[in-house]
């Protein structure tokens, strides 16, 4: 199978990060209120709350997750699949407002960011990622963030951990469905081989050794 051409990479995660930064700038400059409160806010804020944030730290945390995990997921799939994982997870996560936070405002892209992380973890579990700054396979990264979010639910605070978990659930489902219909190149269709080049590091190392070390 041919590896993906990096020239086909469209920087969707970076574009989304730029959009979120732009919206936060508008919030700060015009004092926009884009958060959503169930049963009280206009319904359009259910959508605007996804691209708005409560402060610089909140924004930067989500930009890290989106730019890192989103770019890796996009590289394995496509820009369209990245946007699909992010927005569907974010919308599903926002449903937490009706169940867990009916009297509070929710805002932020965290549900979508967690969804992208989960989609990548299920679709490419052996891909190297970061968990609390430590390199680890994505299956371990996902486990760590599930644990920290469950711990956050029991610990209280102002963070919508329940929304994060709903984002993880939806993202994991998207990754699972994508795993069951993997991308196949035209050459692989002839050979009947599924795409596994990105996660099969042993094969990549073996090919590198054969090419550069055994001549």
Backbone bond lengths (Angstrom), bond angles and torsions (degrees), N, CA, C in turn:
res aa  C-N    CA-C-N  psi(-1)  N-CA   C-N-CA  omega(-1)  CA-C   N-CA-C  phi
1 X - - - 1.448 - - 1.513 110.93 -
2 X 1.309 118.40 139.72 1.447 121.80 177.60 1.517 109.61 -79.90
3 X 1.345 115.78 137.43 1.449 119.32 175.83 1.525 109.22 -71.46
4 X 1.311 115.14 157.45 1.452 119.18 -179.58 1.522 110.56 -66.32
5 X 1.304 115.93 143.15 1.448 121.86 176.26 1.516 108.20 -79.56
6 X 1.345 115.75 122.70 1.462 119.29 -178.71 1.517 111.36 -60.58
7 X 1.330 116.24 -23.10 1.454 119.83 178.45 1.517 112.49 -66.05
8 X 1.329 118.39 -18.55 1.457 122.25 177.91 1.523 112.40 -84.16
9 X 1.328 116.62 -6.51 1.461 121.62 -179.58 1.529 108.94 -72.29
10 X 1.334 116.78 126.75 1.463 120.75 -171.48 1.520 114.37 -105.01
11 X 1.327 117.59 6.12 1.464 121.65 175.12 1.528 112.50 58.80
12 X 1.332 116.48 38.73 1.459 119.95 -179.14 1.509 113.17 -60.80
13 X 1.343 117.42 -40.63 1.461 120.64 -179.41 1.518 111.06 -66.08
14 X 1.322 116.78 -36.29 1.463 120.80 178.08 1.536 109.92 -69.91
15 X 1.320 116.78 -39.78 1.469 120.68 177.41 1.533 110.34 -61.47
16 X 1.332 116.00 -43.56 1.461 119.16 179.35 1.522 110.41 -64.92
17 X 1.321 116.88 -40.26 1.467 120.49 178.01 1.525 110.61 -60.75
18 X 1.336 116.68 -39.74 1.464 120.71 177.59 1.523 110.74 -64.49
19 X 1.334 116.40 -40.24 1.467 120.60 178.53 1.528 110.70 -63.07
20 X 1.318 116.89 -45.12 1.469 120.33 179.59 1.525 111.12 -62.41
21 X 1.320 116.56 -38.66 1.463 120.44 177.87 1.524 110.72 -66.31
22 X 1.328 116.66 -39.97 1.470 121.27 178.70 1.527 110.65 -63.66
23 X 1.327 116.52 -45.00 1.468 119.97 179.76 1.523 110.28 -63.30
24 X 1.329 117.06 -39.31 1.473 119.21 178.64 1.530 110.24 -64.41
25 X 1.330 116.59 -37.05 1.457 119.44 175.86 1.526 111.74 -61.81
26 X 1.330 116.32 -41.19 1.464 120.41 176.42 1.521 110.85 -64.00
27 X 1.322 117.22 -40.18 1.462 120.45 177.42 1.525 111.17 -58.61
28 X 1.331 114.71 -46.92 1.458 119.23 -176.87 1.530 111.81 -69.13
29 X 1.330 116.79 -40.45 1.466 120.51 -174.62 1.525 111.98 -75.57
30 X 1.337 115.88 -40.58 1.461 119.81 -176.05 1.526 113.03 -104.05
31 X 1.332 116.92 2.78 1.466 121.56 -178.65 1.527 111.66 55.39
32 X 1.328 115.84 46.82 1.463 121.81 -178.27 1.530 110.14 -76.51
33 X 1.301 116.05 140.48 1.461 122.20 175.18 1.516 108.08 -109.51
34 X 1.344 116.32 103.03 1.461 121.44 -174.79 1.530 112.45 -113.59
35 X 1.323 117.92 5.01 1.463 121.36 -179.90 1.530 109.62 -71.61
36 X 1.321 114.94 162.26 1.468 121.16 -175.77 1.525 110.79 -120.20
37 X 1.334 115.43 131.86 1.458 121.34 172.12 1.520 108.31 -119.90
38 X 1.313 115.39 124.25 1.462 120.48 -177.67 1.517 111.22 -58.07
39 X 1.319 115.52 138.86 1.461 124.57 175.57 1.538 113.82 68.13
40 X 1.348 117.49 -0.45 1.457 120.27 -178.56 1.525 112.12 -122.65
41 X 1.312 117.11 -47.04 1.467 121.66 -175.53 1.527 111.41 -74.76
42 X 1.326 117.61 154.29 1.466 119.80 169.22 1.525 109.37 -56.95
43 X 1.332 116.92 146.14 1.459 119.08 -171.99 1.521 112.57 -65.21
44 X 1.350 117.65 -25.73 1.452 119.20 -179.33 1.526 111.79 -63.62
45 X 1.336 117.02 -22.72 1.461 119.10 178.12 1.534 112.08 -73.32
46 X 1.321 116.53 -14.75 1.465 119.70 172.33 1.525 109.71 -58.98
47 X 1.336 116.64 -31.25 1.460 122.34 -179.22 1.527 112.06 -93.08
48 X 1.333 117.30 -40.33 1.468 118.84 -178.97 1.523 112.01 -66.88
49 X 1.325 117.17 -27.81 1.463 119.78 -179.50 1.525 111.77 -63.75
50 X 1.313 117.15 -21.54 1.464 121.40 -179.02 1.523 111.25 -70.12
51 X 1.323 117.48 -32.93 1.468 120.76 -176.25 1.524 112.52 -103.62
52 X 1.331 117.48 5.32 1.462 122.33 178.72 1.527 109.51 -106.56
53 X 1.345 116.57 165.09 1.458 120.96 -179.38 1.522 110.79 -143.47
54 X 1.334 113.94 159.50 1.455 119.91 -175.83 1.513 114.42 -88.33
55 X 1.332 118.61 -9.48 1.456 120.95 -179.59 1.511 110.79 176.75
56 X 1.333 117.10 170.10 1.477 120.43 -177.49 1.527 113.04 -58.95
57 X 1.328 118.23 -43.62 1.468 120.16 -179.23 1.520 111.22 -63.11
58 X 1.323 115.87 -41.44 1.462 121.04 177.25 1.526 110.20 -59.36
59 X 1.326 116.14 -45.11 1.461 121.31 179.76 1.520 111.30 -63.36
60 X 1.337 117.39 -49.60 1.463 121.19 -175.14 1.530 111.80 -63.51
61 X 1.319 117.35 -37.12 1.466 120.02 177.22 1.525 111.01 -60.86
62 X 1.332 115.64 -44.80 1.463 118.84 -179.56 1.526 111.85 -70.70
63 X 1.322 117.53 -35.09 1.458 120.02 177.30 1.521 110.88 -61.87
64 X 1.316 116.94 -38.17 1.464 120.50 178.24 1.526 110.78 -61.28
65 X 1.324 116.46 -49.96 1.461 120.66 -178.93 1.524 111.34 -62.84
66 X 1.319 116.27 -44.64 1.462 120.06 -176.35 1.524 110.97 -68.69
67 X 1.335 117.03 -46.86 1.460 120.29 -177.23 1.525 111.44 -65.27
68 X 1.338 117.51 -40.80 1.461 120.45 -177.94 1.519 111.83 -76.09
69 X 1.329 116.73 -66.13 1.462 120.49 -174.48 1.526 111.75 -70.28
70 X 1.334 116.16 -33.51 1.454 119.26 178.76 1.516 112.26 -66.15
71 X 1.330 116.89 -40.07 1.463 119.79 179.29 1.520 111.49 -66.50
72 X 1.335 116.27 -39.75 1.468 119.18 178.64 1.526 110.27 -65.96
73 X 1.331 116.22 -43.60 1.468 119.49 179.61 1.528 110.70 -63.64
74 X 1.331 115.91 -41.01 1.460 119.64 178.56 1.524 111.01 -63.82
75 X 1.325 117.32 -37.89 1.456 121.12 179.90 1.526 111.02 -64.00
76 X 1.323 117.15 -36.15 1.455 121.32 178.83 1.524 112.53 -78.45
77 X 1.327 117.70 -25.53 1.463 120.97 -174.87 1.535 109.92 -120.53
78 X 1.317 115.93 -96.36 1.462 120.62 178.65 1.519 108.41 -167.57
79 X 1.328 115.44 167.72 1.464 119.91 177.32 1.530 110.11 -61.21
80 X 1.315 116.52 -41.35 1.466 120.76 179.59 1.520 111.30 -60.90
81 X 1.326 117.55 -43.22 1.456 120.90 -179.59 1.524 111.23 -66.90
82 X 1.322 116.79 -35.02 1.469 119.47 176.23 1.525 110.82 -62.44
83 X 1.346 116.61 -49.73 1.461 119.92 179.52 1.528 110.87 -60.61
84 X 1.305 116.23 -39.16 1.465 120.79 179.02 1.523 110.55 -60.56
85 X 1.325 117.00 -48.44 1.461 120.78 -179.29 1.520 110.94 -63.13
86 X 1.328 116.91 -42.04 1.464 119.87 -177.57 1.519 111.99 -66.51
87 X 1.328 116.72 -54.99 1.468 119.08 -171.73 1.530 112.13 -71.54
88 X 1.319 118.88 -38.82 1.460 118.99 177.79 1.532 110.46 -64.80
89 X 1.312 117.31 -41.04 1.463 120.43 178.22 1.525 110.76 -65.49
90 X 1.328 116.91 -41.38 1.462 120.68 -179.60 1.525 111.33 -64.57
91 X 1.323 116.76 -42.75 1.464 120.23 179.54 1.523 110.83 -65.43
92 X 1.333 116.36 -42.87 1.460 119.65 178.51 1.526 110.70 -64.44
93 X 1.334 116.38 -39.49 1.465 120.26 178.86 1.525 111.21 -63.01
94 X 1.325 117.46 -35.50 1.462 120.79 -178.90 1.520 112.90 -66.03
95 X 1.324 116.94 -18.45 1.469 119.25 176.57 1.522 111.18 -64.30
96 X 1.330 116.47 -17.97 1.466 120.03 176.76 1.522 111.18 -59.85
97 X 1.333 116.63 -25.05 1.467 119.85 179.99 1.523 112.09 -60.13
98 X 1.330 116.46 -35.67 1.462 120.25 -176.84 1.528 112.26 -77.62
99 X 1.321 116.81 -22.57 1.469 120.71 -175.23 1.523 111.59 -103.25
100 X 1.328 116.44 -47.80 1.458 120.29 -171.75 1.530 114.38 -102.52
101 X 1.348 117.46 -23.87 1.465 119.58 -174.84 1.529 112.14 -133.27
102 X 1.324 118.23 52.20 1.468 119.17 -176.84 1.526 113.36 -66.42
103 X 1.325 117.22 -20.35 1.459 120.69 -178.22 1.522 112.99 -108.55
104 X 1.323 116.37 10.26 1.468 120.53 -177.54 1.527 110.25 -126.73
105 X 1.313 114.89 164.07 1.457 121.08 175.65 1.529 109.13 -94.89
106 X 1.319 115.96 140.91 1.460 120.29 174.02 1.520 108.18 -119.92
107 X 1.326 115.53 145.89 1.445 120.67 -178.09 1.526 108.20 -158.26
108 X 1.337 116.46 146.34 1.451 119.86 175.19 1.516 113.62 124.35
109 X 1.327 114.29 159.75 1.463 122.17 -178.88 1.516 112.57 -95.68
110 X 1.334 117.20 14.31 1.462 120.41 -173.59 1.521 112.74 -61.81
111 X 1.326 117.36 -40.14 1.463 119.83 179.35 1.514 111.79 -60.84
112 X 1.333 116.49 -42.07 1.451 120.19 177.33 1.517 112.23 -68.06
113 X 1.331 116.63 -39.36 1.461 120.80 179.03 1.523 110.76 -63.37
114 X 1.334 116.60 -43.69 1.461 120.16 177.38 1.525 111.20 -65.35
115 X 1.329 116.00 -34.14 1.457 119.80 178.28 1.515 112.19 -65.27
116 X 1.326 116.73 -40.97 1.464 120.30 177.95 1.520 110.21 -65.11
117 X 1.335 116.84 -43.03 1.468 120.78 176.58 1.526 110.74 -57.04
118 X 1.337 116.38 -45.48 1.465 120.35 -178.64 1.523 111.51 -67.95
119 X 1.334 117.23 -40.32 1.464 120.31 179.08 1.522 110.65 -61.02
120 X 1.331 116.59 -43.90 1.459 120.74 177.73 1.523 111.18 -64.19
121 X 1.326 116.73 -41.01 1.463 121.16 -177.80 1.521 112.17 -62.97
122 X 1.320 116.75 -38.64 1.456 120.61 -179.51 1.528 110.61 -79.46
123 X 1.325 116.33 -38.71 1.463 120.14 -177.24 1.519 112.26 -74.07
124 X 1.337 117.26 -37.80 1.461 122.18 179.67 1.526 109.08 -135.93
125 X 1.330 117.44 73.23 1.469 121.08 -173.19 1.521 114.54 -63.29
126 X 1.327 118.14 -25.01 1.460 120.80 -178.77 1.525 113.69 -93.28
127 X 1.318 116.81 0.36 1.457 121.10 175.28 1.531 109.05 -64.16
128 X 1.318 117.20 136.94 1.460 120.84 178.40 1.518 110.60 -75.34
129 X 1.337 116.19 132.76 1.452 121.96 176.60 1.512 110.09 -135.84
130 X 1.327 116.50 -161.60 1.460 121.50 179.10 1.519 109.51 -127.18
131 X 1.310 116.05 133.92 1.462 121.87 174.43 1.518 107.71 -126.24
132 X 1.335 116.41 109.91 1.466 121.80 -178.28 1.521 110.92 57.01
133 X 1.343 115.73 36.16 1.452 121.39 178.02 1.514 115.48 85.54
134 X 1.334 118.24 0.27 1.457 122.95 -177.22 1.532 109.36 -108.29
135 X 1.341 119.20 126.83 1.471 120.44 176.96 1.527 110.91 -61.89
136 X 1.327 115.91 135.22 1.470 121.44 -178.74 1.513 108.32 -160.62
137 X 1.348 117.72 155.17 1.470 119.73 173.86 1.522 109.89 -62.64
138 X 1.316 116.26 151.69 1.459 120.26 -173.18 1.519 113.01 -62.17
139 X 1.345 118.77 -30.27 1.467 118.78 177.84 1.523 110.16 -63.16
140 X 1.339 117.73 -35.23 1.456 121.40 177.62 1.526 110.91 -74.42
141 X 1.339 116.28 -38.26 1.462 120.73 177.21 1.523 110.14 -58.67
142 X 1.330 115.67 -45.76 1.466 119.90 179.67 1.520 110.68 -61.86
143 X 1.320 117.12 -45.36 1.462 120.21 179.70 1.512 112.35 -59.55
144 X 1.320 117.11 -40.85 1.468 121.28 -179.73 1.522 111.24 -64.44
145 X 1.336 116.96 -43.59 1.464 118.89 -178.26 1.527 112.46 -75.18
146 X 1.308 117.44 -27.87 1.472 118.74 171.80 1.523 109.38 -64.18
147 X 1.328 116.12 -44.83 1.464 120.30 179.99 1.531 111.42 -62.34
148 X 1.335 117.21 -46.35 1.463 119.84 -177.77 1.527 111.59 -65.14
149 X 1.334 116.96 -33.95 1.464 118.99 178.91 1.518 111.69 -73.80
150 X 1.335 117.34 -37.71 1.461 119.00 174.06 1.523 110.57 -63.63
151 X 1.335 116.37 -39.83 1.464 119.94 176.97 1.522 110.44 -62.68
152 X 1.322 116.90 -37.71 1.449 120.57 178.17 1.511 112.98 -65.66
153 X 1.336 116.59 -35.88 1.475 120.26 177.76 1.526 110.34 -60.93
154 X 1.311 116.55 -43.91 1.468 120.53 -178.70 1.519 112.07 -74.54
155 X 1.349 116.06 -23.05 1.457 118.99 -176.77 1.511 114.44 -89.75
156 X 1.330 117.79 -11.98 1.451 120.40 179.56 1.519 111.66 79.08
157 X 1.331 116.88 -156.84 1.455 121.88 -178.59 1.517 111.62 103.40
158 X 1.333 115.20 -174.46 1.467 120.77 -175.58 1.521 113.84 -95.47
159 X 1.316 117.71 0.17 1.457 121.16 -179.08 1.527 110.80 -87.21
160 X 1.320 116.36 136.21 1.475 121.04 -178.24 1.528 109.64 -84.25
161 X 1.328 116.34 73.23 1.468 120.14 -177.87 1.524 112.04 -63.50
162 X 1.339 116.03 -31.47 1.462 118.94 178.51 1.528 110.79 -62.51
163 X 1.326 116.26 -37.74 1.467 120.17 177.07 1.527 110.59 -66.37
164 X 1.334 115.95 -38.96 1.470 119.16 176.67 1.528 110.36 -58.54
165 X 1.320 115.86 -44.72 1.468 119.96 -177.00 1.528 111.27 -66.85
166 X 1.328 116.91 -37.31 1.465 119.26 176.23 1.530 110.41 -65.62
167 X 1.336 116.68 -37.12 1.452 119.95 175.20 1.517 111.59 -63.11
168 X 1.333 116.41 -40.00 1.466 120.90 178.04 1.524 110.88 -63.13
169 X 1.315 116.78 -43.79 1.461 120.86 -179.28 1.529 110.55 -61.16
170 X 1.328 116.31 -47.82 1.469 119.34 -178.44 1.523 110.92 -67.22
171 X 1.338 117.63 -40.24 1.458 120.49 178.42 1.510 112.47 -64.71
172 X 1.330 116.58 -39.89 1.462 120.39 178.25 1.521 110.81 -63.11
173 X 1.317 116.52 -38.57 1.473 120.14 178.07 1.523 110.57 -65.37
174 X 1.336 116.59 -41.96 1.464 120.43 178.49 1.525 109.97 -62.17
175 X 1.333 117.06 -43.89 1.459 120.57 178.29 1.511 112.31 -63.75
176 X 1.331 116.22 -37.28 1.465 120.75 178.50 1.518 111.01 -65.43
177 X 1.323 116.96 -44.27 1.454 120.49 178.98 1.526 110.76 -65.69
178 X 1.319 116.26 -37.97 1.460 119.84 178.14 1.523 110.31 -67.54
179 X 1.302 117.51 -35.75 1.461 121.70 178.99 1.523 111.06 -65.03
180 X 1.318 116.98 -31.10 1.458 121.40 179.92 1.525 113.04 -81.25
181 X 1.318 117.03 -7.93 1.466 120.91 174.94 1.525 108.21 -137.27
182 X 1.337 117.28 66.26 1.454 121.30 -174.76 1.520 112.94 -65.76
183 X 1.326 114.39 157.00 1.460 119.83 176.33 1.518 109.43 -68.38
184 X 1.336 117.71 135.46 1.456 122.28 -179.05 1.526 108.90 -128.21
185 X 1.288 117.01 128.99 1.459 120.07 178.74 1.520 110.05 -78.59
186 X 1.328 116.22 166.27 1.459 120.21 179.80 1.527 111.01 -62.97
187 X 1.341 117.08 -35.32 1.463 119.69 178.63 1.514 110.84 -67.35
188 X 1.328 116.31 -39.11 1.456 119.60 -179.36 1.515 111.96 -70.30
189 X 1.329 116.98 -29.56 1.456 119.23 177.43 1.512 110.40 -62.38
190 X 1.327 116.03 -34.59 1.452 119.63 178.35 1.523 110.72 -71.90
191 X 1.329 116.34 -36.81 1.462 120.58 -177.04 1.524 112.94 -90.80
192 X 1.348 116.44 -12.24 1.461 119.96 -178.76 1.507 113.50 74.00
193 X 1.336 116.16 29.45 1.469 120.03 -177.96 1.514 109.63 -108.36
194 X 1.333 116.60 136.94 1.448 121.39 177.16 1.524 109.51 -86.91
195 X 1.330 114.17 156.83 1.456 119.12 179.64 1.520 110.39 -70.82
196 X 1.344 116.78 122.13 1.455 120.18 176.75 1.520 111.28 -143.75
197 X 1.326 116.76 11.97 1.458 121.15 -171.29 1.522 112.23 -63.53
198 X 1.321 117.26 -37.25 1.443 119.56 -173.40 1.521 112.40 -71.45
199 X 1.319 118.21 -30.79 1.456 120.73 -176.59 1.519 112.34 -96.34
200 X 1.331 118.76 -15.28 1.451 121.47 -175.97 1.522 109.31 -92.38
201 X 1.332 115.40 80.42 1.462 120.32 -175.22 1.521 111.74 -69.65
202 X 1.313 118.92 -32.28 1.456 120.61 179.80 1.529 110.80 -62.34
203 X 1.321 116.73 -40.37 1.462 119.98 179.15 1.522 110.68 -67.54
204 X 1.327 116.82 -39.53 1.453 119.99 179.04 1.527 111.28 -63.35
205 X 1.335 116.20 -43.04 1.464 120.21 179.36 1.522 110.36 -64.47
206 X 1.343 115.78 -41.88 1.455 120.21 179.73 1.522 111.05 -60.93
207 X 1.343 116.95 -42.40 1.460 120.19 179.14 1.523 110.91 -65.90
208 X 1.328 116.31 -37.84 1.462 120.00 179.08 1.524 110.63 -64.91
209 X 1.337 116.50 -43.46 1.460 120.26 178.59 1.530 111.03 -63.19
210 X 1.312 116.27 -41.28 1.461 120.24 -179.63 1.517 111.57 -64.73
211 X 1.312 116.38 -35.48 1.456 120.72 -176.29 1.521 112.28 -78.73
212 X 1.376 116.13 -42.13 1.449 119.45 -169.58 1.537 114.07 -108.50
213 X 1.315 117.62 -22.15 1.461 119.76 -172.03 1.532 113.51 -105.01
214 X 1.347 116.83 -20.58 1.454 119.57 -172.32 1.524 113.82 -106.80
215 X 1.326 116.07 6.70 1.458 119.79 179.16 1.537 111.01 -88.35
